[in-house]
Amino acid sequence: MEHSRLTALRQRLKQQRLDAVLISSLPNIRYLTGFTGSHALVIVSRDSAQFFTDPRYRSQSTQEVRGLRRIVSRRSPLDSLGHCGLPRGSRRLGFEAQHTTYSHYRELKKRFPGVSLVPMFDLVEDLGVAKEKKEIDLIRRAVRITEEVLGEVLALVRPGIAERDIAAEISYLQRRKGADGDAFAPIVASGERGALPHAGASAKRLKNRELVTLDFGCRVEGYGSDLSRTVGLGKIPGKTRAHYEAVLTAQTLAIESIKEGLPARDLDAVARRSLRCRGLGKYFVHSLGHGLGLHIHEKPRIAPLSCDRLRAGNVITIEPGIYVPGRYGIRIEDDVVVKEGGFEVLTTSTRDLILL
């Protein structure tokens, strides 16, 4: 599988009139080579591919990396590249603009004078937008683990427990059930903190009559899940329940609208229009969703200004939410595969309001 990906990348090099491209993003290196370590660079030209790492990964890279010349050195991968030099005839070198630090850019300029450094965006990411069956199966496994953990962790969600204690249990349980680890730091946001869309779990203790937003996921062989549920503690006011139902309706309409070829911004508009009709549009402050894979946020971006279109093989999140400052937040998120002629919702946990 990695060989076909390198072939596809080389085709992109020709299209972009590049002689070679330097890959520094670890998820992208994993996608191209299978390498799961934490320190490497890859350079791919039209007729060669080299992998650079250090001696800690000598044995691991032997087992995982195929189809590339491996250079293992006590130098840093960037120093090793400078020592070995670029592939013959490299005059236009692409680099990952989103993942290359300024200091590394300056080092490349210094080591390779006379070479044009060309910033590239999503060069590798675009290759992985449509997931292969194996990739979808790995995401499916990650989703199953996350849903099992949700079922168990709900027993801990009660007045008096700290948000960070719930988050710690989520991380522990996901690993215990076979995940590589968290896909991102678990979000546990209760009461007024729920109005912060990306609130990190804090020392705040849960209280009766509060909403609690849980947003977490795990990785299986690098591929992630991403699930959000908002639950209530004790008696929840009728207006708050109505707001929950409004978010659920917006999400349901969006999921039912998924189809291959649909502009992502049009899908976002379905949920946004639904909430706006209920007077809640101003509280929906983020995009409807995003692609999911080795990166937790990938293309397609499902947002008002997105230029992406849905493609068969996309795995996307659908996560409308409202955030009422000083009061609460409500978010419901599920993972969906776009298919030819339809879609498949990977997450199966109930989306009805759970009262604990």
C-alpha positions in Angstrom: 0.0 0.0 0.0 2.9 2.4 0.8 4.4 1.8 -2.6 1.2 2.9 -4.4 1.2 6.0 -2.2 4.7 6.9 -3.2 3.8 6.5 -6.8 0.8 8.8 -6.4 3.0 11.4 -4.7 5.5 11.2 -7.6 2.7 12.0 -9.9 1.8 15.0 -7.8 5.5 16.1 -8.1 5.2 16.2 -11.9 2.0 18.1 -11.8 3.6 20.7 -9.5 6.8 20.8 -11.5 8.8 19.8 -8.4 12.0 17.7 -8.6 11.6 16.5 -5.0 9.6 17.1 -1.9 10.6 16.9 1.8 8.1 15.3 4.1 8.4 16.3 7.8 4.9 15.6 9.2 5.0 12.4 11.2 1.4 11.4 10.3 2.3 11.9 6.6 5.5 9.9 7.0 3.5 7.1 8.5 1.0 7.3 5.7 3.7 7.0 3.1 6.1 4.5 4.7 4.4 2.8 7.7 6.9 4.3 10.1 5.4 4.8 13.6 8.4 6.5 15.4 8.7 10.1 16.5 11.8 11.3 14.6 12.2 11.1 10.9 12.3 12.9 7.6 11.5 11.6 4.1 12.5 13.0 0.8 10.9 11.8 -2.4 12.1 12.6 -5.9 10.7 11.5 -9.2 12.9 8.3 -9.2 14.0 7.8 -5.6 12.9 8.0 -2.0 15.0 8.3 1.1 14.1 7.9 4.8 16.2 9.5 7.5 16.1 8.7 11.2 18.5 8.2 14.2 19.9 5.0 15.8 17.0 4.7 18.3 14.8 3.6 15.4 17.3 1.4 13.5 15.5 -1.9 14.2 12.0 -0.4 14.1 12.5 1.3 10.7 14.0 -2.0 9.4 10.7 -3.7 10.3 8.3 -0.9 9.2 9.8 1.0 6.3 9.8 -0.6 2.8 10.6 0.7 -0.6 12.8 3.6 0.6 16.5 3.8 1.1 17.1 4.1 4.9 19.7 6.4 6.3 20.3 5.9 10.1 22.7 8.4 11.6 23.6 9.9 14.9 23.1 13.3 13.1 19.6 14.7 13.2 17.6 13.8 10.1 18.0 17.3 8.8 21.7 17.1 9.3 21.8 13.7 7.6 20.0 15.1 4.6 22.5 18.0 4.4 25.3 15.5 4.6 23.9 13.2 1.9 22.7 16.0 -0.3 19.5 16.2 -2.4 18.6 13.7 -5.1 20.5 14.4 -8.3 19.0 17.2 -10.4 16.9 18.7 -7.6 16.4 22.4 -8.4 12.9 22.8 -7.1 12.3 21.3 -3.7 8.9 21.3 -2.2 8.4 21.4 1.6 5.4 21.0 3.8 4.5 24.6 4.6 2.1 23.7 7.4 4.6 21.5 9.2 8.0 23.1 8.6 9.3 25.5 11.3 11.0 28.7 10.3 14.3 27.5 11.8 14.2 24.4 9.6 13.3 26.5 6.6 16.3 28.7 7.2 18.5 25.7 7.6 17.3 24.3 4.3 18.1 27.7 2.6 21.6 27.6 4.2 22.4 24.0 3.2 21.0 24.1 -0.3 21.8 27.5 -1.8 20.6 27.8 -5.4 17.7 25.4 -4.8 14.2 26.9 -5.0 12.2 26.0 -1.9 8.6 25.8 -2.8 6.0 25.8 0.0 3.4 23.1 -0.5 0.0 22.8 1.2 -1.7 19.4 1.7 0.5 17.7 -0.9 0.3 14.4 1.0 -3.0 15.1 2.8 -4.8 15.3 -0.5 -3.7 11.8 -1.3 -5.4 10.4 1.8 -8.7 12.3 1.6 -10.5 9.2 0.3 -9.8 6.4 2.7 -9.1 2.9 1.7 -11.0 0.0 3.3 -8.2 -0.9 5.7 -8.1 2.7 6.9 -11.9 2.8 7.4 -11.7 -0.4 9.3 -9.1 1.0 11.7 -11.2 4.1 12.3 -14.2 1.8 12.9 -12.2 -0.1 15.6 -11.2 3.2 17.2 -14.8 4.3 17.2 -15.9 1.0 18.9 -13.3 1.5 21.7 -14.4 5.1 22.2 -18.1 4.1 22.4 -17.3 1.3 24.9 -15.5 3.9 27.0 -18.4 6.3 26.8 -20.7 3.6 28.1 -18.4 2.9 31.1 -17.5 6.5 31.9 -21.1 7.7 32.2 -21.3 5.8 35.5 -18.6 8.3 36.8 -20.4 11.4 35.7 -22.1 12.6 38.9 -22.1 15.7 41.1 -18.9 16.1 43.0 -16.4 14.5 40.7 -13.8 16.7 39.0 -13.8 17.1 35.2 -10.1 16.1 35.1 -10.8 12.9 37.0 -13.3 11.9 34.3 -10.8 12.8 31.6 -8.1 10.7 33.2 -10.5 7.7 33.3 -11.3 8.2 29.6 -7.6 8.1 28.7 -6.9 5.0 30.9 -9.9 3.1 29.6 -9.1 3.7 26.0 -5.6 2.4 26.4 -6.8 -0.5 28.4 -9.2 -1.5 25.6 -6.4 -1.6 23.0 -6.1 2.0 21.7 -2.7 3.5 21.0 -3.7 6.4 23.2 -6.0 9.5 23.0 -6.6 11.1 19.6 -6.5 14.4 21.5 -6.8 15.6 25.0 -10.3 14.6 26.3 -12.7 17.5 26.7 -14.9 17.4 29.8 -16.8 20.7 30.2 -19.6 21.1 32.7 -22.0 24.0 33.4 -20.8 27.4 32.3 -17.5 25.8 31.1 -19.5 24.0 28.4 -19.8 27.3 26.6 -16.1 27.0 25.8 -16.0 24.8 22.7 -12.5 23.5 23.4 -12.4 23.7 27.2 -9.7 21.4 28.6 -10.8 19.3 31.6 -10.3 21.3 34.8 -10.4 20.9 38.5 -14.1 22.1 38.5 -16.4 19.7 40.1 -19.7 18.7 38.5 -22.9 20.1 40.0 -26.5 18.9 39.9 -28.8 20.4 37.1 -25.8 21.0 34.9 -25.0 19.9 31.3 -21.7 18.1 30.8 -20.1 17.9 27.3 -17.8 14.9 26.7 -15.6 15.1 23.6 -12.9 12.4 23.1 -11.4 9.9 20.8 -8.6 7.4 20.5 -6.2 6.1 17.9 -5.8 2.6 16.5 -2.7 2.1 14.4 -2.6 5.9 14.1 -6.2 6.4 12.9 -8.5 8.4 15.1 -12.1 8.5 16.4 -13.9 11.6 17.5 -17.1 11.5 19.5 -19.1 14.1 21.5 -22.1 13.7 23.7 -23.7 16.2 26.1 -25.5 14.7 29.1 -27.5 16.2 31.9 -27.2 15.8 35.7 -30.5 15.7 37.5 -33.5 17.8 36.4 -32.8 19.9 33.3 -35.1 22.9 32.5 -37.4 22.6 29.5 -35.8 25.4 27.6 -32.4 23.7 27.8 -34.0 20.4 26.6 -35.5 22.3 23.7 -32.0 23.7 22.8 -30.7 20.1 22.9 -33.4 18.9 20.6 -32.6 21.8 18.2 -28.9 20.7 18.0 -30.0 17.1 17.5 -32.4 18.1 14.7 -29.6 20.2 13.0 -27.2 17.2 13.2 -29.8 14.7 11.9 -30.7 17.0 8.9 -27.0 17.4 8.1 -26.3 13.6 8.3 -29.3 12.8 6.1 -28.0 15.4 3.5 -24.6 13.7 3.1 -23.9 12.6 -0.5 -20.9 12.3 -2.8 -20.1 15.5 -4.7 -21.9 17.8 -2.3 -20.0 21.1 -1.6 -18.9 20.9 2.1 -20.1 24.5 2.6 -23.6 23.4 1.5 -23.6 20.6 4.1 -22.5 23.1 6.8 -25.4 25.4 5.7 -28.0 22.7 6.4 -27.2 22.6 10.1 -26.6 26.3 10.3 -29.9 27.1 8.7 -31.7 24.8 11.0 -30.3 26.4 14.1 -30.8 29.9 12.8 -34.5 29.1 12.2 -34.8 28.4 16.0 -33.0 31.6 16.9 -29.8 29.8 17.9 -27.6 30.6 14.9 -25.5 33.1 16.8 -24.5 30.4 19.3 -23.1 28.1 16.6 -19.5 29.4 16.5 -17.5 26.7 14.7 -17.6 24.7 11.6 -19.9 21.7 11.2 -17.2 19.1 10.9 -13.9 17.9 9.4 -12.2 15.0 7.9 -10.8 12.3 10.1 -7.8 9.9 9.7 -4.2 10.0 10.7 -4.7 13.7 11.4 -7.6 14.4 13.7 -8.5 17.4 11.5 -8.2 16.6 7.8 -9.9 17.6 4.6 -12.7 18.0 3.8 -13.3 21.0 6.0 -17.1 21.3 6.5 -17.4 25.1 7.0 -19.1 28.1 5.4 -16.0 29.1 3.5 -14.8 25.6 2.5 -14.0 25.0 -1.1 -14.0 21.2 -0.6 -16.5 18.7 -1.9 -17.5 15.4 -0.3 -15.9 12.3 -1.9 -16.6 8.6 -1.5 -14.2 7.4 1.1 -14.2 10.6 3.1 -14.6 9.9 6.9 -16.0 13.1 8.4 -17.4 14.3 11.7 -20.8 16.0 12.0 -20.8 18.1 15.2 -23.1 21.1 15.4 -23.1 22.8 18.7 -24.4 25.9 20.5 -22.6 27.8 23.3 -24.5 30.1 25.5 -22.0 32.3 27.4 -22.1 31.9 31.2 -24.7 29.1 31.0 -23.9 25.9 29.1 -22.8 24.3 25.8 -24.4 21.6 23.8 -22.5 19.5 21.1 -23.4 16.2 19.5 -20.8 14.6 17.2 -20.7 11.5 15.2 -18.3 10.0 12.6 -19.6 9.2 9.1 -18.2 7.6 6.0 -19.2 9.1 2.7 -20.1 6.3 0.2 -21.1 6.1 -3.4 -24.8 6.7 -3.3 -25.0 7.3 0.4 -23.2 7.2 3.8 -22.6 5.1 6.8 -22.7 6.4 10.4 -19.9 4.7 12.3 -21.0 5.8 15.7 -23.9 4.0 17.2 -24.3 5.6 20.7 -27.7 7.1 21.4 -28.0 10.7 20.5 -30.9 11.3 22.7 -30.3 13.5 25.8 -29.0 11.2 28.6 -30.0 12.3 32.1 -27.9 10.9 34.9 
